[in-house]
Amino acid sequence: MPVSDALFQPGRVVASPAALDLLARGGIDPVKLIDRHVSGDFGEVGQMGPGCLKDDGSHEHSDGLALNSLAVVSGDERILSVYRVTDDDRVYMETSADRSYTTIYLPEEY
C-alpha cells in the first residue's frame, strides 16, 4: 500500500473487530489513520517533523515520539500510534519491527 509522503510502508494491515467497530461508531476511516501513521503523525504519541529537530540534529520531543523517530530511521523497532476516537476511547496502531504488518487494536486487547 504505497502512500505519498510515507516515512515507512505499513506492510499487511489487520484490525481487530472491536477496533473496527469503535472506528465505525466514531465515524473515522481507518485508511486515514493509516495515512497519518505512516506519514509520522502518531496521534497522542506525537508528530515527527522539522519542528522537533534541534540545531545539532538531535530530536526534541516526548519519549514515545523519540522511540518512534528512531524506529523510523533505524528500521528495526516497532512503531506505535495512539489515536483518540472519543473522549474515553482510543485505538492503537502498531507496525512491526520488520514492517511486514500493521495492527489496529484497542488498548485492552494488547
C-alpha positions, 0 to 999 in steps of 0.5 A, a space after each residue: 500500500 504505497 502512500 505519498 509522503 510515507 516515512 515507512 510502508 505499513 506492510 499487511 494491515 489487520 484490525 481487530 473487530 472491536 477496533 473496527 467497530 469503535 472506528 465505525 461508531 466514531 465515524 473515522 476511516 481507518 485508511 486515514 489513520 493509516 495515512 497519518 501513521 505512516 506519514 509520522 503523525 502518531 496521534 497522542 504519541 506525537 508528530 515527527 517533523 522539522 519542528 522537533 529537530 534541534 540545531 545539532 540534529 538531535 530530536 526534541 520531543 516526548 519519549 514515545 515520539 523519540 522511540 518512534 523517530 528512531 524506529 523510523 530511521 533505524 528500521 528495526 523497532 516497532 512503531 506505535 500510534 495512539 489515536 483518540 476516537 472519543 473522549 474515553 476511547 482510543 485505538 492503537 496502531 502498531 507496525 512491526 519491527 520488520 514492517 511486514 504488518 500493521 495492527 489496529 487494536 484497542 488498548 485492552 486487547 494488547 
